[in-house]
Amino acid sequence: MSSEEEAAAPVDPGSLSRVIPIFPLSGVLLLPRGLLPLNIFEPRYLAMTRDALSGHRLIGMIQPVESGRGRQPDVYSIGCVGEIASAADTSDGRILITLRGLCRFAVEAELDVDTMYRQVTADYSRFAADAVPAPAGQFSRDRLLNALRAYCTRHNLPADWDSINAAGDELLVHSLCMICPFTPGEKQALLEAADFPARAEMLITLLEMALLDNVGPQQGRNLH
């Protein structure tokens, strides 16, 4: 959670390509101005990444619906498009990329394409507000931090508290939404929240509810 990440410049959704590749990954969430590292190794997604790097550098992150199976699972109707901020080839043929979240999108239609990967027409019009960073002070930061400390203690999750305390409100909320080991359904609900205050309140509620649940979280990443 660096100040450089927090200061990432917003992008006008009207300037984004409406035809984008999609990368369906269950339990993976991208939010505006969030940074998502990805390890690309499947041939179809290597092709997707190389094509994106040679073009508009956009990839739409979206979750398959819980019942979706097979190579072409049904996907949720809402995702988030990201721009490839960095990319590095590995010696064993993988590509390591970092996506910077730009704007949520609604799937207008899935296209009939010859590429190995899927492509959709994206509608950004409902999410124009995503281009503007959320102002500070729209939720109880103390309540969030108290819930997060208890959550980390309960589930033995390490956290970089210096970075957490230094992060701005939007960066803090969006980073926690992305990396906390919530269920795919909970991740989708966070993505589809009406606005930033609603997302922050939902995050706090999920953390507080988890403290009442005897079932441990899914395997997740460290909170730093």
URKAPE-V619455 format. One line per field, one symbol per residue. phi: phi as a letter, one per 20 degrees, with the letter a starting at -180 (. if undefined). A space follows every 50 residues. Layout:
phi->???
//
This chain:
phi->.effffegffcfgfeefedcfdcfcfmdcccgmedcfcdecfgfeffgff fffecemdceebeffgefcnfcffcfecccecdfebbbfdfdnececced fdafbdfeaeeeceffdecceddeffcgfffdgfffnebeffffffffff ffffdlefbefffffeffgfffffffgfdfeffgfffffffegfbfgfff ffgffffffffeefeffffcefeb
//
